Amino acid sequence: MKPAKTISIIELLAEYSTEHKAIKWLEKIRWNKEPICPHCGGVKDISKQKSKKHTYWHKDCRKQFTVKTNTIMHASKMPTQKWVVAIYYMLTARKGISSLQLSKELGITQKSAWFMMQRIRNACTQSSFKLSNIVEVDETYIGGKEANKHANKKLNAGRGSVGKTAVFGMKERGGKVKAMVIKKTNKETLQGKIHGNIQAKATVVTDDFIPFIKTNDTKKCG
């Protein structure tokens, strides 16, 4: 059984300490091991551009792209690490975070922080599409660990996920990704998210940590 992973801000900054690391992480999340052209959906005849870092060229449609093409980071000059941290803060701030506070955390202007927050919010509310084909689902907990908090801020309600934010993620293999904050990780909540965001004919792949999820075709991995 694989437990849900907890990520603190310190671990996040260490994991994605460089632009290259952040880009490679995004490529793994979005494409796994095979780049997909966001312009036409093709997977063949794709090559890396030697003159431009992290840029690919698709021979069939004759267009170049990066892992950030057609995402909230598209055409943004903001470093990828700062996008990752901004998303982290917006998901974990229990009372929300202002553009002024985010600008201080990232070392950017308030205008840039506001722009990033708008794009992130828009992405979170675009839930009309449903994932299809093979969809991998998993949950994780993000936020500071209780041991690192001041005594008067500790929840003192046990171990593991206490004081952290639960995020449920769904990834269509070779396609789109959905992630959302959830208040509960029980059967009813997770199955509701599955049925509301994944097509009925899709194959849902999970691990032993969430064995009670059931759809028309569910498989376990790991």
C-alpha positions as CSV (number, residue, x, y, z in Angstrom):
1,M,0.0,0.0,0.0
2,K,1.4,3.4,-1.0
3,P,0.5,6.2,1.4
4,A,-0.4,9.7,0.1
5,K,2.7,11.9,-0.1
6,T,2.9,15.0,2.0
7,I,4.8,18.0,0.5
8,S,6.0,21.0,2.5
9,I,7.1,24.3,1.0
10,I,10.7,23.5,2.0
11,E,10.5,20.2,0.1
12,L,8.8,21.9,-2.8
13,L,11.6,24.5,-3.2
14,A,14.3,21.8,-2.9
15,E,12.6,19.6,-5.4
16,Y,12.2,22.3,-8.0
17,S,15.2,24.4,-7.2
18,T,16.1,25.1,-10.9
19,E,14.2,25.9,-14.0
20,H,15.4,22.7,-15.6
21,K,14.1,20.6,-12.7
22,A,10.7,22.3,-12.8
23,I,10.4,21.8,-16.5
24,K,11.3,18.1,-16.4
25,W,8.7,17.6,-13.6
26,L,6.0,19.3,-15.7
27,E,7.0,17.1,-18.7
28,K,6.7,14.0,-16.6
29,I,3.3,15.1,-15.2
30,R,1.8,16.2,-18.6
31,W,3.4,13.7,-21.0
32,N,5.0,10.9,-18.9
33,K,7.7,9.8,-21.3
34,E,6.3,10.7,-24.7
35,P,5.9,14.4,-25.8
36,I,2.6,15.2,-27.3
37,C,2.1,18.1,-29.7
38,P,-0.5,20.5,-28.1
39,H,-1.3,21.9,-31.5
40,C,-2.5,18.8,-33.3
41,G,-2.2,15.9,-30.7
42,G,0.4,14.1,-32.7
43,V,3.0,11.9,-31.0
44,K,5.2,10.8,-33.9
45,D,8.1,12.7,-35.7
46,I,8.7,15.0,-32.6
47,S,12.2,16.1,-32.0
48,K,14.0,18.4,-29.6
49,Q,15.2,21.8,-30.8
50,K,18.9,22.1,-30.3
51,S,18.8,25.9,-30.5
52,K,16.1,26.4,-27.9
53,K,16.1,24.7,-24.5
54,H,13.1,22.6,-23.5
55,T,11.5,23.2,-27.0
56,Y,10.2,20.6,-29.3
57,W,9.4,20.5,-33.1
58,H,6.6,18.5,-34.7
59,K,7.3,17.6,-38.3
60,D,3.7,16.8,-39.2
61,C,2.1,20.2,-38.3
62,R,5.4,22.1,-38.6
63,K,5.0,23.8,-35.2
64,Q,7.2,24.1,-32.2
65,F,6.1,23.9,-28.6
66,T,7.1,23.4,-25.0
67,V,5.4,21.7,-22.1
68,K,3.9,25.0,-21.1
69,T,2.1,25.6,-24.5
70,N,-1.6,25.9,-24.0
71,T,-1.4,26.0,-20.2
72,I,-1.8,28.8,-17.7
73,M,2.0,29.3,-18.1
74,H,1.7,29.8,-21.9
75,A,3.7,32.8,-23.2
76,S,4.6,33.8,-19.6
77,K,8.2,34.9,-18.9
78,M,7.7,34.1,-15.2
79,P,10.1,31.3,-14.1
80,T,8.4,27.9,-13.8
81,Q,9.4,27.5,-10.2
82,K,7.5,30.6,-9.3
83,W,4.4,29.3,-11.0
84,V,4.7,26.0,-9.0
85,V,5.1,27.9,-5.7
86,A,2.1,30.2,-6.6
87,I,-0.1,27.2,-7.2
88,Y,1.1,25.7,-3.9
89,Y,0.2,28.8,-1.9
90,M,-3.2,29.2,-3.5
91,L,-4.1,25.6,-2.7
92,T,-2.8,25.6,0.8
93,A,-3.6,29.0,2.2
94,R,-6.6,28.2,4.5
95,K,-7.8,31.8,4.5
96,G,-6.7,32.6,1.0
97,I,-3.7,34.7,-0.1
98,S,-3.8,38.2,-1.5
99,S,-1.9,39.4,-4.6
100,L,0.2,41.6,-2.3
101,Q,1.2,38.7,0.0
102,L,2.0,36.5,-3.0
103,S,4.1,39.2,-4.6
104,K,6.2,39.3,-1.4
105,E,6.6,35.5,-1.3
106,L,7.7,35.3,-4.9
107,G,9.7,38.5,-5.1
108,I,7.6,39.9,-8.0
109,T,5.3,42.9,-8.5
110,Q,1.8,42.9,-7.2
111,K,0.5,43.2,-10.8
112,S,2.4,40.1,-11.9
113,A,1.1,38.2,-8.8
114,W,-2.5,39.3,-9.6
115,F,-2.1,38.1,-13.2
116,M,-0.8,34.7,-12.0
117,M,-3.7,34.3,-9.5
118,Q,-6.3,35.1,-12.2
119,R,-4.9,32.4,-14.5
120,I,-4.7,29.8,-11.7
121,R,-8.3,30.6,-10.6
122,N,-9.6,30.3,-14.2
123,A,-7.9,27.0,-14.6
124,C,-9.5,25.7,-11.4
125,T,-13.0,26.7,-12.5
126,Q,-12.8,25.3,-16.0
127,S,-14.4,21.9,-15.1
128,S,-16.8,21.4,-18.0
129,F,-14.6,18.8,-19.8
130,K,-14.4,15.2,-18.7
131,L,-11.2,13.0,-18.9
132,S,-11.3,9.9,-21.0
133,N,-9.4,6.8,-22.1
134,I,-7.0,5.7,-19.3
135,V,-7.1,8.0,-16.3
136,E,-4.8,7.8,-13.3
137,V,-6.1,9.0,-10.0
138,D,-4.3,9.7,-6.7
139,E,-4.4,11.9,-3.6
140,T,-1.8,13.9,-1.8
141,Y,-1.5,16.1,1.2
142,I,0.3,19.5,1.0
143,G,1.1,22.0,3.7
144,G,3.4,22.4,6.6
145,K,4.1,19.5,9.0
146,E,2.7,19.8,12.5
147,A,6.2,19.3,14.0
148,N,7.4,22.5,12.3
149,K,4.5,24.7,13.6
150,H,4.5,26.9,16.7
151,A,2.8,25.3,19.6
152,N,-0.3,27.5,19.6
153,K,-0.9,26.7,15.9
154,K,-0.8,22.9,16.1
155,L,-4.0,21.0,15.7
156,N,-3.0,18.2,18.0
157,A,-5.4,15.8,16.5
158,G,-3.2,12.9,15.6
159,R,-0.6,12.2,12.9
160,G,-0.4,11.9,9.1
161,S,-2.8,14.3,7.3
162,V,-3.6,16.5,10.3
163,G,-3.3,20.2,9.4
164,K,-2.7,19.6,5.8
165,T,-4.7,20.2,2.6
166,A,-5.9,17.2,0.7
167,V,-5.6,17.4,-3.1
168,F,-7.2,14.9,-5.5
169,G,-5.6,14.6,-8.9
170,M,-6.8,12.9,-12.1
171,K,-4.5,12.6,-15.1
172,E,-5.5,11.4,-18.5
173,R,-2.6,9.5,-20.0
174,G,-1.0,11.6,-22.6
175,G,-3.6,14.3,-22.1
176,K,-5.2,16.7,-19.6
177,V,-4.8,16.9,-15.9
178,K,-7.4,17.9,-13.2
179,A,-6.5,18.7,-9.6
180,M,-8.8,19.9,-6.8
181,V,-8.8,20.6,-3.1
182,I,-11.1,18.2,-1.2
183,K,-12.4,18.5,2.4
184,K,-12.8,14.8,2.9
185,T,-11.1,11.7,1.4
186,N,-13.9,9.3,2.1
187,K,-15.6,7.0,-0.5
188,E,-18.5,9.3,-1.3
189,T,-16.3,12.4,-1.9
190,L,-13.8,10.6,-4.1
191,Q,-16.4,8.7,-6.1
192,G,-18.3,11.9,-6.6
193,K,-15.2,13.6,-8.1
194,I,-14.5,10.5,-10.3
195,H,-18.0,10.5,-11.8
196,G,-18.2,14.2,-12.2
197,N,-14.9,14.6,-14.0
198,I,-14.2,11.3,-15.8
199,Q,-16.2,9.8,-18.7
200,A,-18.2,6.6,-17.9
201,K,-16.3,4.6,-20.5
202,A,-12.9,5.6,-19.2
203,T,-10.5,3.1,-17.5
204,V,-9.6,4.5,-14.0
205,V,-6.2,3.4,-12.7
206,T,-5.5,3.8,-8.9
207,D,-3.3,2.2,-6.3
208,D,-4.1,0.2,-3.1
209,F,-4.4,3.4,-1.0
210,I,-7.8,4.2,-2.4
211,P,-9.3,0.7,-3.0
212,F,-12.9,1.6,-2.7
213,I,-13.2,3.7,-5.9
214,K,-15.4,1.9,-8.4
215,T,-16.3,2.7,-11.9
216,N,-17.3,0.7,-14.9
217,D,-13.7,-0.3,-15.4
218,T,-11.2,0.2,-12.6
219,K,-7.7,-1.2,-12.3
220,K,-5.0,-1.0,-9.6
221,C,-1.4,-0.3,-10.3
222,G,1.7,-0.6,-8.2
